[in-house]
């Protein structure tokens, strides 16, 4: 089992609030057993993101019609304790997220953003969350209409890097470590299609 990561030390400022930075790298091939660590600014692994297969019947439907997202994802702390799990009844239909911290399972509703992009919204406790991707490919997580995280994948500008490299680097900037985990699992499930 291989572990992949990169460290980039940089602070961002969104609406006057300093944000922490986290990074992770996604290898070209990600298997169910692959653990992808998410690293904080100090070089410490703080989360692990893993693929989660759809339920048996959903896998059959996906393989038959090739519709929807082929996998969901789950995120855990470095001790393996689950934090968030995204699942669906069938690929592309009925997404739910389990917040293992509060033992709450919530529905994730989608809505159109511009012509073809989808945004997602859900409620955990008394907080309304919105996750959308913009034209640059960055995902934005808002809580109660306040931006709390940005997830992006830098564009490769070197011509030699235009061919598929072994790793994609994902950068998360968030107001808290907990929010970074939530943003990572949302981005990886709904917007990172390369795996």
LOLUMTOR-829066 format. One line per 2 residues: number of its first residue (from 1); for each residue z, x, y of C-alpha. Coordinates in pm, whole numbers, always signed. Layout:
BEGIN
NUM	Z X Y | ...
//
This chain:
BEGIN
1	+0 +0 +0 | -111 +151 +331
3	+56 +103 +669 | -152 +125 +988
5	-37 +150 +1348 | -91 +303 +1689
7	+143 +340 +1985 | +36 +281 +2344
9	+303 +308 +2612 | +220 +82 +2903
11	+405 -191 +3092 | +225 -494 +3229
13	+332 -724 +3505 | +249 -1094 +3489
15	+367 -1314 +3773 | +623 -1053 +3876
17	+778 -1026 +3528 | +772 -700 +3332
19	+630 -742 +2985 | +699 -540 +2672
21	+403 -400 +2480 | +351 -413 +2105
23	+51 -299 +1902 | -88 -330 +1555
25	-400 -214 +1378 | -600 -417 +1130
27	-787 -230 +857 | -1140 -335 +765
29	-1017 -488 +436 | -692 -683 +437
31	-560 -800 +102 | -282 -1049 +34
33	-49 -755 -39 | -138 -563 +280
35	+150 -529 +525 | +44 -479 +886
37	+334 -349 +1095 | +367 -440 +1462
39	+503 -147 +1664 | +704 -162 +1988
41	+680 +78 +2284 | +929 +316 +2123
43	+720 +361 +1809 | +946 +141 +1595
45	+810 -119 +1355 | +959 -455 +1458
47	+743 -706 +1265 | +519 -730 +963
49	+221 -962 +955 | +70 -1074 +623
51	-205 -1299 +496 | -98 -1628 +345
53	-336 -1797 +105 | -407 -2165 +145
55	-272 -2396 -121 | -477 -2422 -441
57	-673 -2736 -352 | -740 -2609 +2
59	-882 -2283 -141 | -1120 -2480 -362
61	-1237 -2687 -63 | -1280 -2375 +153
63	-1479 -2193 -116 | -1699 -2500 -167
65	-1787 -2580 +194 | -1691 -2259 +380
67	-1528 -2458 +661 | -1223 -2362 +861
69	-1016 -2050 +870 | -1007 -1875 +529
71	-643 -1766 +556 | -330 -1842 +750
73	-73 -1579 +838 | +300 -1529 +840
75	+516 -1288 +1033 | +850 -1140 +934
77	+1094 -890 +1077 | +1105 -542 +921
79	+1373 -661 +676 | +1123 -911 +535
81	+1294 -1219 +681 | +1028 -1472 +778
83	+1007 -1572 +1144 | +693 -1787 +1166
85	+449 -1917 +904 | +126 -2102 +977
87	-19 -2326 +708 | -265 -2614 +681
89	-342 -2905 +450 | -708 -2798 +428
91	-890 -2513 +605 | -945 -2622 +964
93	-742 -2941 +929 | -375 -3021 +985
95	-224 -2690 +1095 | +154 -2666 +1089
97	+388 -2387 +1189 | +731 -2326 +1047
99	+980 -2163 +1281 | +1214 -2007 +1027
101	+1468 -1925 +1300 | +1534 -2294 +1366
103	+1413 -2427 +1026 | +1173 -2651 +1215
105	+815 -2732 +1107 | +583 -2851 +1383
107	+223 -2969 +1398 | -27 -2753 +1585
109	-281 -2967 +1769 | -614 -2828 +1884
111	-813 -2913 +2194 | -1146 -2799 +2338
113	-1153 -2530 +2604 | -1494 -2515 +2771
115	-1784 -2566 +2528 | -1693 -2403 +2199
117	-1349 -2247 +2234 | -1042 -2418 +2094
119	-692 -2403 +2232 | -378 -2494 +2042
121	-58 -2660 +2151 | +273 -2739 +1983
123	+636 -2805 +2060 | +935 -2608 +1932
125	+1270 -2756 +2032 | +1248 -2856 +2397
127	+963 -2616 +2474 | +592 -2695 +2497
129	+363 -2406 +2394 | -7 -2360 +2466
131	-224 -2084 +2316 | -580 -2031 +2438
133	-842 -1760 +2435 | -1050 -1679 +2743
135	-1406 -1545 +2779 | -1287 -1183 +2734
137	-1139 -1262 +2393 | -777 -1232 +2507
139	-529 -1492 +2383 | -278 -1633 +2631
141	+49 -1793 +2522 | +226 -2021 +2768
143	+569 -2175 +2728 | +646 -2472 +2952
145	+337 -2384 +3159 | +454 -2024 +3219
147	+257 -1735 +3071 | +479 -1546 +2826
149	+231 -1334 +2627 | -121 -1188 +2626
151	-289 -1069 +2306 | -607 -864 +2332
153	-836 -639 +2134 | -989 -368 +2354
155	-1368 -353 +2356 | -1513 -36 +2210
157	-1728 +133 +2473 | -1836 +450 +2291
159	-2183 +405 +2132 | -2065 +583 +1816
161	-1788 +326 +1784 | -2025 +27 +1790
163	-2058 +39 +1414 | -1770 -121 +1228
165	-1477 +118 +1235 | -1196 +119 +985
167	-935 -25 +1224 | -918 -281 +1502
169	-631 -234 +1748 | -454 -543 +1878
171	-232 -517 +2188 | +40 -772 +2262
173	+216 -790 +2598 | +505 -1034 +2604
175	+822 -1124 +2789 | +1037 -1087 +2473
177	+1011 -944 +2124 | +1043 -1293 +1969
179	+752 -1422 +2181 | +544 -1120 +2072
181	+585 -1221 +1707 | +482 -1578 +1780
183	+177 -1466 +1983 | +71 -1223 +1708
185	+74 -1481 +1428 | -114 -1734 +1645
187	-379 -1482 +1752 | -428 -1349 +1403
189	-458 -1693 +1245 | -681 -1864 +1500
191	-875 -1593 +1685 | -903 -1280 +1474
193	-1189 -1362 +1235 | -1282 -1014 +1112
195	-1050 -1014 +811
//
